[in-house]
Structures are given as structure tokens and as C-alpha cells.
Amino acid sequence: MKEKFDFNCIGKRMPYTAPESFLDDIEKNVWETIKEEVIPSKPKRNYRLWYSISGGLVAASITLLLVFNILPGHQKTDDLEMFEQAFLNLSSADQDYLLTVYQDDLFINK
């Protein structure tokens, strides 16, 4: 092989030829094929996910209603009445002891 090869001797002619309007025909064929393809419909929504999320929210809201006793049919007793009833259930010695302890308490009698 020769060490120096002159590329200018080759010429600048394309070795391959294509008939006129060959690329235009390819473009038309591609567009016809695309038009013939079935256009996919919109993807169906995943309703199972929405049902599970909404069910979880309903369960959480019912749980909150039950925990915080917000339901209208449920009556809450007065806390002060409960303490008075518990105090009256104690013996008189226990009542006297609690009264003396609370009367001498610095934080309550500020």
C-alpha cells in the first residue's frame, strides 16, 4: 500500500443513487401508515385507588369522631360533677386529709 494516498483523485460524486421523489414517497407511506393505525383511547382511570383512598378517609374521620366524642347523641358528663362524686365517696378521714393537703399547697393557693 502506498504511504500517501491522494483523496482528491477520488472525486466528490456520491456512489449511491436514488430515483427522483424517493424520499417524498417514503414520507407519504409513513403518514398513510400512521393514519391507518388505531388511535388508542384514553387510559381508564384506576378507580380502585380512588375507592381505597376515599374509604381510608371515611374510616379516619369516623375514628376521629369516636375518639373525640363529637357525635351529637353522646352526652358528656361534667368533670366537676365527677370529682365531687368521687370526693363524696371517700371516707371522712380521707376527705379531711385531702382538704388539708390542698389548703397547704403553694401552687394552688397563689
Helices and strands as residue ranges (DSSP letters): G 7-9, H 22-36, H 47-67, H 79-89, H 92-103
